[in-house]
């Protein structure tokens, strides 16, 4: 096998170094492409999540409806208490009226 001259070896080394540089550049480009793809995936996932949530006005409306329901429940409870108190007062008044009329009859 004939020995290669220094010039031929230098050319081979330069070709190998160029291939290494090309491979590094290709790898960097692939990394950049992968980063861009990952960013697009994140944006797509965020868009899907946003689509699954109702818009802000709908959330506000739901909150208002829930608050109104709770207010009505409290008002109904208070009304029930007032109604029961009114019935008790009416019964007491009827009892007093009867007892007063029976006292007058005696």
Rosetta blueprint (number, residue, H / E / L):
1 X L
2 X L
3 X L
4 X L
5 X L
6 X H
7 X H
8 X H
9 X H
10 X H
11 X H
12 X H
13 X H
14 X H
15 X H
16 X H
17 X H
18 X H
19 X H
20 X H
21 X H
22 X H
23 X H
24 X H
25 X H
26 X H
27 X H
28 X H
29 X H
30 X H
31 X H
32 X H
33 X H
34 X H
35 X H
36 X H
37 X H
38 X H
39 X H
40 X H
41 X H
42 X H
43 X H
44 X H
45 X H
46 X H
47 X H
48 X H
49 X H
50 X H
51 X H
52 X H
53 X L
54 X L
55 X L
56 X H
57 X H
58 X H
59 X H
60 X H
61 X H
62 X H
63 X H
64 X H
65 X H
66 X H
67 X H
68 X H
69 X H
70 X H
71 X H
72 X H
73 X H
74 X H
75 X H
76 X H
77 X H
78 X H
79 X H
80 X H
81 X H
82 X H
83 X H
84 X H
85 X H
86 X H
87 X H
88 X H
89 X H
90 X H
91 X H
92 X H
93 X H
94 X H
95 X H
96 X H
97 X H
98 X H
99 X H
100 X H
101 X H
102 X H
103 X H
104 X H
105 X H
106 X L
